[in-house]
Amino acid sequence: KARCLKLFDWENAAALPLQPEPFVPAAADTWFTMTWNFARTFENIGPIVDEFQKDGWERLLNSWEKDMGVNVTQLVSNLNNRFTVLAATRRPIDEGSERIAVAIPFSGDQNDILLAVKKMSDGRMVVAADGTTSYLLIEKAELDPDEEMELDNMDFLDEEVDPNLEQEETVKQFNLFEKKYIGVANNYLFIANQEDFLVELLNEVPAGKIAEAEDYRMVREALAAMTRSSRISAVQFGRNDQTLEVNYEMLRQNKMGSSQTSMARILNQLFNNQNPDQPQRPQQIDGSTLPADYQNVVAPYLGPSGWVLERTGDGWLMSGCIVKKKIAQELVRRNEQEKTGTRR
């Protein structure tokens, strides 16, 4: 139990400021960052693996180094104790408008990281350059869900394998994103679900800074009033109107079955498991009656929100808030005036 708990080392021991990185677009839908001691987590995975297979962890590490030429221990030690998730919708909205990326800062030689990523990736690789910045774009295709894992060929396992494993029904693999694009630039490792989004992050396309946005400032001030900054290990900020819009439009257009958003893929996985012979899931709800004018009918009532995670002596404490939009207050006031027949 102690080992498992040590996997979640989220304490902000270095008191990192946890502010949005410069590559986060000013108009981003959501931004989340968290401290995580990857090296400590990595150290505690080994004993857990060894509980199931004697010396299994060491054999696995040796296998990776032998087959791929990658020292995974060294690679993990170069990762800094933080990771960030951000999303920014691409407009006009269609099935592929949801753009999500993960960013992990690292130290050490960028070429070593590039080489390790190249060896550990098996998809299409494009080498591109922009000024003095060089990076890799790797399209990592989705694994064949019908492909079975051959345990007998994995040399880090003993020959004594539970025979019941061969009799179990093969579970189809689920991937949250259809494809993943991986790049390295400016001492960050990026993993994105859309190639154009990755290129923007790698080049830090100038579009203002989210930390300077008024709604971001309002949420951070509200959170600061209810938390202690010295204990914070995770911060999240989201614009609920923008986050919901893609799925709302896909639902309204009856395209959730073909949409590539995270929510759509999860729903498709759940319903397709019930009917695996159906190539595409038909939408269960008729969304054609939903209002088409999302920006004026729905968005004004969805204010920005945020939450923080604090590390305490007894565990973790999560606090959050939702801030009203000024336009929502004006709409409510206008509706009340229309009902009473008064004029401003």
Solvent accessible surface area in square Angstrom, and as a share of the most:
residue,aa,sasa,rsa
1,K,210,0.89
2,A,66,0.51
3,R,112,0.41
4,C,63,0.38
5,L,119,0.59
6,K,101,0.43
7,L,37,0.18
8,F,85,0.36
9,D,21,0.11
10,W,50,0.17
11,E,88,0.39
12,N,19,0.10
13,A,92,0.71
14,A,77,0.60
15,A,77,0.60
16,L,61,0.31
17,P,97,0.61
18,L,5,0.03
19,Q,84,0.37
20,P,19,0.12
21,E,13,0.06
22,P,83,0.52
23,F,12,0.05
24,V,2,0.01
25,P,26,0.16
26,A,25,0.19
27,A,73,0.57
28,A,0,0.00
29,D,7,0.04
30,T,30,0.17
31,W,0,0.00
32,F,35,0.14
33,T,0,0.00
34,M,13,0.06
35,T,3,0.02
36,W,55,0.19
37,N,36,0.18
38,F,36,0.15
39,A,41,0.32
40,R,110,0.40
41,T,19,0.11
42,F,27,0.11
43,E,113,0.51
44,N,4,0.02
45,I,56,0.28
46,G,3,0.03
47,P,43,0.27
48,I,40,0.20
49,V,45,0.26
50,D,56,0.29
51,E,148,0.66
52,F,174,0.72
53,Q,35,0.16
54,K,154,0.65
55,D,66,0.34
56,G,1,0.01
57,W,32,0.11
58,E,106,0.48
59,R,84,0.31
60,L,28,0.14
61,L,38,0.19
62,N,83,0.43
63,S,14,0.09
64,W,77,0.27
65,E,88,0.40
66,K,159,0.67
67,D,103,0.54
68,M,54,0.24
69,G,44,0.42
70,V,8,0.05
71,N,77,0.39
72,V,16,0.09
73,T,69,0.40
74,Q,101,0.45
75,L,36,0.18
76,V,19,0.11
77,S,63,0.41
78,N,25,0.13
79,L,34,0.17
80,N,61,0.31
81,N,67,0.35
82,R,27,0.10
83,F,32,0.13
84,T,1,0.00
85,V,42,0.24
86,L,0,0.00
87,A,12,0.09
88,A,8,0.06
89,T,17,0.10
90,R,77,0.28
91,R,114,0.42
92,P,121,0.76
93,I,35,0.18
94,D,61,0.32
95,E,51,0.23
96,G,16,0.15
97,S,0,0.00
98,E,32,0.14
99,R,19,0.07
100,I,29,0.15
101,A,1,0.01
102,V,42,0.24
103,A,0,0.00
104,I,23,0.12
105,P,16,0.10
106,F,4,0.02
107,S,54,0.35
108,G,50,0.48
109,D,76,0.40
110,Q,41,0.18
111,N,99,0.51
112,D,81,0.42
113,I,3,0.02
114,L,24,0.12
115,L,91,0.45
116,A,10,0.08
117,V,17,0.09
118,K,100,0.43
119,K,86,0.36
120,M,83,0.37
121,S,21,0.13
122,D,110,0.57
123,G,31,0.30
124,R,116,0.42
125,M,71,0.32
126,V,53,0.30
127,V,105,0.61
128,A,30,0.23
129,A,81,0.63
130,D,76,0.40
131,G,81,0.78
132,T,148,0.86
133,T,32,0.18
134,S,53,0.34
135,Y,12,0.04
136,L,14,0.07
137,L,13,0.07
138,I,1,0.01
139,E,30,0.13
140,K,59,0.25
141,A,63,0.49
142,E,75,0.34
143,L,88,0.44
144,D,79,0.41
145,P,55,0.35
146,D,96,0.50
147,E,122,0.55
148,E,114,0.51
149,M,145,0.65
150,E,109,0.49
151,L,54,0.27
152,D,120,0.62
153,N,110,0.56
154,M,59,0.26
155,D,94,0.49
156,F,28,0.12
157,L,49,0.25
158,D,54,0.28
159,E,173,0.78
160,E,163,0.73
161,V,48,0.28
162,D,74,0.38
163,P,95,0.60
164,N,85,0.43
165,L,77,0.38
166,E,145,0.65
167,Q,147,0.66
168,E,112,0.50
169,E,159,0.71
170,T,62,0.36
171,V,131,0.75
172,K,102,0.43
173,Q,85,0.38
174,F,81,0.34
175,N,19,0.10
176,L,72,0.36
177,F,34,0.14
178,E,79,0.36
179,K,78,0.33
180,K,59,0.25
181,Y,23,0.09
182,I,20,0.10
183,G,0,0.00
184,V,0,0.00
185,A,0,0.00
186,N,71,0.36
187,N,70,0.36
188,Y,40,0.15
189,L,26,0.13
190,F,2,0.01
191,I,56,0.28
192,A,2,0.02
193,N,15,0.08
194,Q,36,0.16
195,E,57,0.26
196,D,54,0.28
197,F,0,0.00
198,L,0,0.00
199,V,51,0.29
200,E,58,0.26
201,L,2,0.01
202,L,3,0.01
203,N,49,0.25
204,E,66,0.30
205,V,82,0.47
206,P,128,0.80
207,A,60,0.46
208,G,53,0.51
209,K,102,0.43
210,I,2,0.01
211,A,44,0.34
212,E,133,0.60
213,A,22,0.17
214,E,92,0.41
215,D,36,0.19
216,Y,7,0.03
217,R,111,0.41
218,M,55,0.25
219,V,0,0.00
220,R,50,0.18
221,E,97,0.43
222,A,33,0.26
223,L,3,0.01
224,A,70,0.54
225,A,94,0.73
226,M,93,0.42
227,T,21,0.12
228,R,145,0.53
229,S,99,0.64
230,S,91,0.59
231,R,63,0.23
232,I,18,0.09
233,S,0,0.00
234,A,1,0.00
235,V,1,0.00
236,Q,30,0.13
237,F,0,0.00
238,G,3,0.03
239,R,22,0.08
240,N,46,0.23
241,D,20,0.11
242,Q,40,0.18
243,T,71,0.41
244,L,73,0.36
245,E,14,0.06
246,V,5,0.03
247,N,18,0.09
248,Y,22,0.08
249,E,18,0.08
250,M,0,0.00
251,L,52,0.26
252,R,58,0.21
253,Q,66,0.29
254,N,71,0.36
255,K,79,0.33
256,M,10,0.04
257,G,10,0.09
258,S,39,0.25
259,S,1,0.00
260,Q,60,0.27
261,T,0,0.00
262,S,21,0.14
263,M,101,0.45
264,A,0,0.00
265,R,34,0.12
266,I,79,0.40
267,L,57,0.28
268,N,22,0.11
269,Q,48,0.21
270,L,102,0.51
271,F,71,0.29
272,N,41,0.21
273,N,91,0.47
274,Q,142,0.63
275,N,66,0.34
276,P,88,0.55
277,D,133,0.69
278,Q,61,0.27
279,P,132,0.83
280,Q,102,0.46
281,R,10,0.04
282,P,71,0.45
283,Q,38,0.17
284,Q,111,0.49
285,I,114,0.58
286,D,94,0.49
287,G,1,0.01
288,S,69,0.45
289,T,121,0.70
290,L,58,0.29
291,P,57,0.36
292,A,70,0.54
293,D,67,0.35
294,Y,6,0.02
295,Q,100,0.44
296,N,97,0.50
297,V,71,0.41
298,V,33,0.19
299,A,3,0.02
300,P,3,0.02
301,Y,110,0.42
302,L,48,0.24
303,G,5,0.05
304,P,10,0.06
305,S,17,0.11
306,G,3,0.03
307,W,74,0.26
308,V,1,0.01
309,L,14,0.07
310,E,1,0.00
311,R,83,0.30
312,T,34,0.20
313,G,87,0.84
314,D,150,0.78
315,G,22,0.21
316,W,105,0.37
317,L,86,0.43
318,M,118,0.53
319,S,21,0.13
320,G,43,0.41
321,C,28,0.16
322,I,130,0.66
323,V,24,0.14
324,K,147,0.62
325,K,47,0.20
326,K,134,0.57
327,I,87,0.44
328,A,11,0.08
329,Q,77,0.34
330,E,68,0.30
331,L,28,0.14
332,V,71,0.41
333,R,94,0.34
334,R,125,0.45
335,N,65,0.34
336,E,101,0.45
337,Q,38,0.17
338,E,115,0.52
339,K,173,0.73
340,T,100,0.58
341,G,62,0.59
342,T,76,0.44
343,R,221,0.81
344,R,209,0.76
